[in-house]
Each structure stands twice: as C-alpha cells, then as structure tokens.
Amino acid sequence: MSQPLTSHFSVPHAAAGASPVVVVYGGTSAEREVSLQSGAAVLAALKRSGVDAVGYDPCDHGLAGLERLAPSTVFIALHGRGGEDGSLQGALELLGIPYTGSGVLASALGMDKARTKQVWQALGLPTPESIMLDSAAEWPAVAARLGLPLIVKPVHEGSTLGISIVNSVAELEAAYHEAARFDARVMAERFVQGEEYTVSILGDRALPAIRVEVPGGFYDYNAKYLSDTTRYHLPCGLDETAQAELAALCQKAFAAIGGEGWGRVDVMRDAQGRFWLIEVNTVPGMTDHSLVPQAAAHVGIRFDRLVGEILATAGSARRDAQT
C-alpha cells in the first residue's frame, strides 16, 4: 500500500522589490495548447500560495521579453521543442537564471526518442527495438525486422502527435508521411502488446505508477487531453514486487539521461510481465488530465504543494555541480 510522502519546501512569498517567478508557457511547438493549459494551472497555484509570479509566452517578445522581466526563477511549463529540448534551458544557463526541471543535456536527450533509447540500450535497460525511417525505406524489410503491428512516431514530438499504429506493410508509408509532418526524423518501433504504465519522478522519489486504459486501445492526443473515457488506474493493480521493480526501472531510466527535479517515464508491460521503457518526459503536462498531479495527489501531495515542490528544486543540481 502506498504511504503518504513527507516533504518540506519553502515557498518564496512576495516581497517589495523582489523579482518574480516567471512561468513560461505557450510557445510555438505543436503542443502549444496543452502548454497554455499547464502554465495557467501552475501560475494559479503559485499565486494561491502567495508567490510573486507572472506568466510569459515567448511568442510575445521572445527571450528578450523574458529577460526584461528579471525573473528570480523560471518555472518551465513549455512543452515540446523550444522549451523541453534544452534550448530554453541553455539560454537560462547563459543568463544565470535558475529554472525548474532537467538541464540542457538531459532535456535535449529526453526530447530525442531515438537517442534516449540508445542511452538506455547502452546501459542494458529494456526498450523496444527501433529503426530510423526515411522516404526511401524498404517498407517490407521494416515490417519483417520489427514485426506487425509496429509503431511509427516523430523522434522529437510529444503528446503522441504524429504517432500511428501500423498493422500492415501497406500502411507504413502513409504512417511515415504523417509522422514527417511533425519532424524531419521519424522512427519505427516494435509494438509491445500489453498494459501501459506511467511513473512520475519528483526529486529523488518515484510516485505511484498509473495504469492507463483507453477504450480505443491507443493513448493518442485525444485520449490524453480531450476524452472523458480514458481510465487512469491508481492504484495501478500491480503487486508490491512488480510495483517496486517498475519504480526502480523508471528511476534508473530518468537518471540515465541526467534527469533532474521532476519528470515522467512511460512504460509498457508485455504478456510475460516484462517492462519496456518507451519514453521520458522532462516537462510533463500539468493540466486537469495530466498524470503527474494524479500520482502526487494519491500520496497526499495536492496540486499547489506539488507546484511548490517542483519550484523548490529549481537549479539545485546545477548549483551543486558548480560548487
């Protein structure tokens, strides 16, 4: 049985002349709408906690506009490219502004599904076999190598945008072109038939796993953010031994890319009970459908406290590395 997690964090209350916490959200990626929702929820939580906080959309005045706000800390709620891929993190490093979440390298790795898998494979962590695709790919050979069904996905996209389940060789080329609408790099991955789990990481803790059940069988963008029929099982239904195995695997997977602060790891479990790492999210969603808040609430961490805990970790690992 999951026990409530105890944690203490200090919330910086507004003070005269103090620099604000700036929540960065929106942006120009395909995940803009989800990011706007996440950022609005985070900003409201900070204000309820008495934090001097403002929201900022880089679409307004770019990095220069953010710098003019002179933030004490940046809470990154910017999903996808431009916010989750290391570019914003690198800019904030140069400006000397602390920020939430993973650093430059871990963010860039986490956004690149193919290279994340290479790191996991090098460390002996289980992840389904995959190959890169291009328009000249020999589709029958791809299907023969990975088997059918298989998954085709953009390498640098989140929220399951551009992802297809391919059931026949005839569907492969169309799936490739769909993924290529979102990214120049496209991969095919062996399909794992089984149950889908997600494990949230908060600091040095793995929160309880959530089992995701979708009536249509595919956890796509609609199932994630729009559908009311997607079911989130918490407790997830695994026995204590399997839960401990899953938590340890996800912590190893997150640490392997250098993840810091908070994140989420998505996993499939096959019919033989083996877990397979699918991807890592270094700036997970914080909407009312999002999984990190659900997992935190299950162990007594309400949304406002969760936001405060994430804020409290901002830049800590990078500051430690510089001392």
N, C-alpha and C positions, 0 to 999 in steps of 0.2 A: 504494500500500500504506500502511495506517495505521501511524504510528510511535508508540511509547510517549510519553505526555505527561509531561514533568517538572514537578514542582510541589513546593513546600516549605510545610509548615504546622506550627504549633506546637500540640501537644495539651496543654491545661491539666490537669496531674496533680493529684490530690487533695492538699490541704494542710490542716493543722489550722486549723479555724475558717473555712475557705473556703466561700463559697456554692456550692451545687451547680448543675450544668447540669440543667435540668428538661426532659425530653422530654414534650411534651403530645400526647396521642393519645386515641382513642376518640371522645368527644363524642356528639352526638345526631343527626347527619346520617344520610342513607341509606347513607353509606359507612363507618359506624362499624366494621363487622367488618374491613374492609380496613385502616382506620386503626389498629386494635388490633394487627394483624399488623405493619404498618410500624413502629409505635412500639416494639414489643417487639424487633424486629430492630435498630433504631437504638440502643436502650438497651443491649442486649447488646454491640454493637460499641463503644460508648463505654466501658463497663466493662472490656472486654478491653484497651482502650487506656490504662487507668489513670485515666480521667476520673471525678471525683466526680459521678455522675449518678443521678438518680431519675426515675421515671415518674409522670405525673399525668394522670388522666382528669377533665376538667371536670364530668362527671356527678356526681362525688363531692361537691365543695363549691364548684363554680363558680369565678369569678375570685378570690374572697376566699381560697379554699384555695390557689390558685396563689401569690397574693401572700404568704401566710404562709410558704411555702417559701423566700422571699427568694432567687430564682434569680440566679445571675451572668449566665446566658444561657438563653434558651428555644429548644430545638430543636423547631420546629413539624412534627409528623407527623400533624396533624389535617386530614383530607381533607374536602372539601365545605363546606357552609355552617356558619358558626361558627368555622372555622379557616382556610379557604382564601379567604375572601371579603372580607378586610380588617377584620372586626370584632375578632378577637383581636389582629391587628396594631395596630389603633388603641388598644386597651386597653393593650398593652405599651408603645406610644409614650408614653401618658399616665403610665405607671408608671416610665418611664425604663429599661426592661429591654431589652437587645439581644436580637434574635431572628434566626433563620435565614430565608432566602428574601426574597421581594419585600415592599415596603412596602404601605401602606394602599391607595393608588390603584391600583397595578398588580395587587394581589390582587383588589380589587373588580372591576376591568376583566376580568381573566383568568377570573373566575368567571362573568361575564356574556357568554355566547357571542355574543349579538346586538350588544352594544356593542363587543366586541373586533373583530368583523367590520367595524363602521362605522369604527373607527380604521384598520384595515388598508386598507379601501377608500379612505379619505381620503388615504392615503399611496401609493396606487397598487399595493398588494401584492395578489397574486391570491388570491381566496377565492370560493367558490361563492355565487351569488345566493341570497338567502333572504328570507322574508317572515314577519311575525308572524301568529299564528293566534288565533282565539277561537271560542267555541261557535257564533257566528253567521256564521262564514266560509262563503263560497260555494265549496264543495269542487271543483266542476268548473273554476272560474276559477283556483283554486290550482294544480290539475294542469296546466291549459293554460299557465300562466305559467312554471312550473318544469320541466314535463315529467315523465314517469314512466319509471322509478321515481323516487321522491324520498325524502328523509329527514325524519322528524318527531322533534323532540327537545325536552326541557325546556331552558330557557335557563340555569338555574342549577344544573344537576346534573352530576355527574361519573360516572366508571366506566361510561359508556354506559347508565346506569339510565334507563328510560323511553323509550329510543330505538327507533324502528321504521323498517324499510324498507317503503315503501308502493308497491305495484305496480299499484293500480287506484284509481279515484275512490271505489269502494265501500268501500275500506279506510281512507280518510282520516279519517273522523270517529272511528272506533274508535281509530286511532293517536293522534289529538289527545287523546282522553279518557285514554288510557294515559299519555301524557306529562304531562297535567294532574294526575295522581295525585301527581306528584313536585314540580310547580312551577306557580304561577299564570300564568307566562309561558311560552308554547310557540311554537316556530318551525318552519317548514318550510324545507328547504334543498335546492337542486339536487343530485342524486346524481351523483357522479363515479365512473364505471366505470373501474377500473384497480387499480393497486398501492397498498398502504398503507405509509407510512413514518413513523417517529418519530425525532426528533432531540433528544437530551438536551443541555442547556446547563449547563456547570459553570464558574462565574466568567465569564471572557471567552472561553471556548472552546466550540466545538461538538464534541461527541463523535461518533464514527462513527454514521451512520444505521443503523437496523434496519428491515428489511422484514418486515412481519407477514403471515403466510399462515394463513388459517383454513379448514379443510376445508369448513365450512358456509357460508363466504363472508361472514360477518358477525362482526366483532370485538366481541361483546357481553360482558356481565358474566361469563357462564360461560366464554367463550373466554379472557378476560383472567386470571381468577383460579382457575378450577376445572378447566378442561380440560387434558389432557395431550397433545392432538393439535394444538394451536396451534403453529405453527412460527415461529421467530424467526431470520431470515437475517442473519448477521453474519460476514463482510462482506455487504452488502446486495445486491450484484450490479450496482450502477451503475458506469459507467466513471468515471474520475477527474474529468472535466469535469462530469458530472452530479452527482457527489457534492459537488464544490466549490460548484456552483450551489445545491444543496439546503441545504448548511450555511450559506451566506451568507444565503439567504432566511429560514431559521429564526432566525438571529441578528438579522436585521432585524425579524422578527415579534415576537420576545421583547423587543427594545429598544423597539419601537413602543408597547408598553403600559407601559413603565418597569420591566420585569422585572429582578430583581437576584438575585445569589447562585447560584441554580440553578433549573432548570425543564425542561419538555419541550414540544415543539411537534409536533403531529400533522398529517400532510400526505398528500394523495392525488396520484397521478400518472396522468394520463389516457392514452389510447391514442396521442395525439400527442406524448407525452413532456413535457407541461406539468405543473408542480407547482401544487397548490391547497392553501392553508392552511385547515385545518379548525378547530383549537382550540389553546389553550395551557393548560398545567397548571403552576401556580405552587407546588404542593406535591405532586409526583408520588409514586407508590407506591414503597415500599422493601421490598416482600415478596420471597419467593423467586421469584415470577413476574414481578417488576417489570422495567421496561425500562432505567431509568437505571443500576442496578447492572450489568446485562448490557453496556451500552455502555461503562461505565467499565472493567469487567474486560477488555474486548477490547483496551484500550490500557494494560493493566498496573496499573490502579487497583483494588486489591482492596476488598472491601466496607468493612472497618474504616477504610482510608485514605480512601475516598470520604466516609464519615460525618465523618471528621476535617476534610476539606477543606471540606465544607459548613458545619460548625460554625465553622471559622476565618473564614468570610466574614460571620458574623452581625453585622448592624448596621453594617458598614463603610461602605457607601454613604451611609447616613443620617447617620453621624457626620461623614463628609466634607462632606455638604451643610450641616451646622450650623457648620462651622469657617470 
